Amino acid sequence: MPLFSSRKEEKKVKVTFANGLLFVEKPDGKQQAFPLEWFPKLMNATDEEREDWKQTDKGIHFNQLDIDVAF
């Protein structure tokens, strides 16, 4: 008997930075803003470090900085 597995569709969020804030836009269009003061490593990060992230079950993870942002 064959085994079937279903993958939950990965829904990417949109991540942007402006005016000292991290903006996360969810697939439904809702947006959350987080002050970069809460994440000093992220505040001082390069564009390359900020662009290296992945979506997790609880939020996003910045790979090079080892920072998790839950939403």
ROFIMI-245466 format. One line per 4 residues: their letters; for each residue x, y, z of N, C-alpha, C. Coordinates in nm, 2 decimals, always signed. Atoms other than C-alpha are relative to their C-alpha. Layout:
N
A	X Y Z X Y Z X Y Z ~ ...
REM end
This chain:
71
MPLF	+0.09 -0.12 +0.00 +0.00 +0.00 +0.00 +0.09 +0.12 +0.00 ~ -0.08 -0.12 +0.01 +0.15 +0.34 -0.10 -0.03 +0.09 +0.12 ~ +0.02 -0.10 -0.10 +0.21 +0.60 +0.16 +0.00 +0.14 -0.06 ~ +0.01 -0.13 +0.05 +0.11 +0.95 +0.09 +0.02 +0.10 +0.11
SSRK	-0.02 -0.10 -0.10 +0.22 +1.26 +0.27 -0.05 +0.13 -0.07 ~ +0.04 -0.13 +0.05 +0.07 +1.60 +0.23 +0.08 +0.11 +0.07 ~ -0.07 -0.11 -0.06 +0.27 +1.91 +0.28 -0.08 +0.12 +0.01 ~ +0.08 -0.13 -0.03 +0.12 +2.22 +0.43 +0.07 +0.11 -0.09
EEKK	-0.05 -0.10 +0.09 +0.16 +2.50 +0.18 +0.07 +0.11 +0.08 ~ -0.08 -0.10 -0.07 +0.43 +2.74 +0.30 -0.05 +0.14 -0.05 ~ +0.05 -0.13 +0.03 +0.29 +3.09 +0.32 +0.11 +0.10 +0.04 ~ -0.10 -0.10 -0.03 +0.56 +3.35 +0.29 -0.06 +0.13 +0.05
VKVT	+0.04 -0.13 -0.04 +0.53 +3.67 +0.47 +0.10 +0.10 -0.07 ~ -0.09 -0.10 +0.05 +0.68 +4.00 +0.35 +0.07 +0.07 +0.11 ~ -0.08 -0.06 -0.11 +0.96 +4.15 +0.56 +0.06 +0.12 -0.06 ~ -0.06 -0.12 +0.04 +1.06 +4.51 +0.52 +0.05 +0.08 +0.12
FANG	-0.06 -0.08 -0.10 +1.26 +4.77 +0.72 -0.02 +0.15 -0.04 ~ +0.01 -0.15 +0.03 +1.18 +5.15 +0.75 -0.01 +0.07 +0.13 ~ +0.02 -0.09 -0.11 +1.21 +5.43 +1.00 +0.03 -0.07 +0.14 ~ -0.03 +0.07 -0.12 +1.37 +5.21 +1.27 -0.10 -0.11 +0.04
LLFV	+0.09 +0.10 -0.03 +1.10 +4.95 +1.24 +0.01 -0.12 -0.09 ~ +0.01 +0.12 +0.08 +1.07 +4.59 +1.12 -0.15 -0.02 -0.03 ~ +0.14 +0.02 +0.04 +0.74 +4.54 +0.92 -0.01 -0.15 -0.05 ~ +0.03 +0.13 +0.05 +0.60 +4.19 +0.87 -0.14 +0.00 -0.05
EKPD	+0.13 +0.00 +0.06 +0.31 +4.16 +0.63 -0.04 -0.15 -0.02 ~ +0.05 +0.14 +0.01 +0.11 +3.83 +0.65 -0.07 -0.02 -0.13 ~ +0.06 +0.03 +0.13 -0.04 +3.66 +0.35 -0.14 +0.06 -0.01 ~ +0.13 -0.06 +0.00 -0.38 +3.80 +0.45 +0.00 +0.15 -0.01
GKQQ	-0.01 -0.15 +0.02 -0.25 +4.16 +0.42 +0.02 +0.07 +0.13 ~ -0.02 -0.07 -0.13 -0.23 +4.23 +0.79 +0.15 +0.02 +0.03 ~ -0.13 -0.03 -0.02 +0.08 +4.40 +0.90 +0.03 +0.03 +0.14 ~ -0.04 -0.02 -0.13 +0.27 +4.41 +1.22 +0.14 +0.08 +0.00
AFPL	-0.12 -0.07 -0.01 +0.55 +4.65 +1.32 +0.07 -0.02 +0.13 ~ -0.08 +0.03 -0.12 +0.83 +4.58 +1.56 +0.12 +0.11 +0.01 ~ -0.11 -0.09 -0.01 +1.08 +4.85 +1.69 +0.13 -0.08 -0.01 ~ -0.14 +0.06 +0.01 +1.44 +4.76 +1.59 +0.07 +0.01 +0.13
EWFP	-0.07 -0.01 -0.13 +1.54 +4.87 +1.94 -0.02 -0.13 +0.08 ~ +0.03 +0.12 -0.07 +1.39 +4.54 +2.06 +0.10 -0.11 -0.05 ~ -0.09 +0.10 +0.06 +1.65 +4.35 +1.84 +0.13 +0.08 -0.04 ~ -0.13 -0.08 +0.03 +1.99 +4.54 +1.86 +0.08 -0.07 -0.11
KLMN	-0.08 +0.06 +0.11 +2.16 +4.28 +1.64 -0.06 +0.03 -0.13 ~ +0.07 -0.02 +0.13 +1.90 +4.33 +1.37 +0.01 +0.15 -0.03 ~ -0.01 -0.14 +0.03 +1.92 +4.71 +1.41 +0.13 +0.04 -0.06 ~ -0.13 -0.03 +0.05 +2.29 +4.71 +1.34 +0.04 -0.10 -0.11
ATDE	-0.04 +0.10 +0.11 +2.28 +4.43 +1.07 +0.01 +0.07 -0.13 ~ -0.02 -0.05 +0.14 +2.38 +4.47 +0.71 -0.13 -0.05 -0.08 ~ +0.11 +0.04 +0.08 +2.12 +4.44 +0.43 +0.00 -0.15 -0.03 ~ -0.02 +0.14 +0.03 +2.26 +4.10 +0.35 -0.05 -0.09 +0.12
ERED	+0.05 +0.08 -0.12 +2.20 +3.97 +0.71 -0.15 +0.01 +0.02 ~ +0.15 -0.02 -0.02 +1.85 +4.12 +0.72 -0.08 -0.08 -0.11 ~ +0.07 +0.07 +0.10 +1.76 +3.95 +0.39 +0.01 -0.15 +0.01 ~ -0.02 +0.14 -0.02 +1.87 +3.61 +0.51 -0.09 -0.05 +0.11
WKQT	+0.09 +0.04 -0.10 +1.56 +3.49 +0.69 -0.09 -0.11 -0.06 ~ +0.10 +0.10 +0.04 +1.31 +3.20 +0.68 -0.12 +0.01 +0.09 ~ +0.12 +0.01 -0.07 +0.96 +3.16 +0.79 -0.01 -0.12 +0.09 ~ +0.01 +0.12 -0.09 +0.90 +2.93 +1.09 -0.15 -0.01 +0.04
DKGI	+0.14 +0.02 -0.05 +0.59 +2.80 +1.26 -0.05 +0.11 +0.09 ~ +0.03 -0.10 -0.09 +0.60 +3.08 +1.51 +0.02 +0.14 -0.05 ~ -0.03 -0.13 +0.05 +0.73 +3.37 +1.30 +0.11 +0.00 -0.10 ~ -0.11 +0.00 +0.10 +1.06 +3.44 +1.12 +0.13 -0.02 +0.08
HFNQ	-0.13 +0.02 -0.06 +1.42 +3.35 +1.19 +0.10 +0.06 -0.09 ~ -0.11 -0.06 +0.07 +1.71 +3.56 +1.08 +0.12 -0.09 +0.01 ~ -0.10 +0.11 +0.00 +1.97 +3.29 +0.99 +0.14 +0.05 +0.05 ~ -0.13 -0.04 -0.03 +2.30 +3.48 +1.01 +0.01 +0.06 +0.14
LDID	+0.00 -0.07 -0.13 +2.20 +3.67 +1.32 -0.05 -0.08 +0.12 ~ +0.06 +0.09 -0.09 +2.03 +3.38 +1.50 -0.10 +0.08 +0.09 ~ +0.10 -0.08 -0.07 +1.73 +3.60 +1.59 -0.14 -0.05 -0.04 ~ +0.13 +0.05 +0.03 +1.37 +3.48 +1.61 -0.10 +0.12 +0.04
VAF	+0.11 -0.10 -0.02 +1.07 +3.72 +1.58 -0.13 -0.07 -0.01 ~ +0.13 +0.07 +0.00 +0.74 +3.57 +1.68 -0.11 +0.09 -0.02 ~ +0.12 -0.08 +0.02 +0.41 +3.69 +1.56 -0.12 -0.09 -0.01
REM end
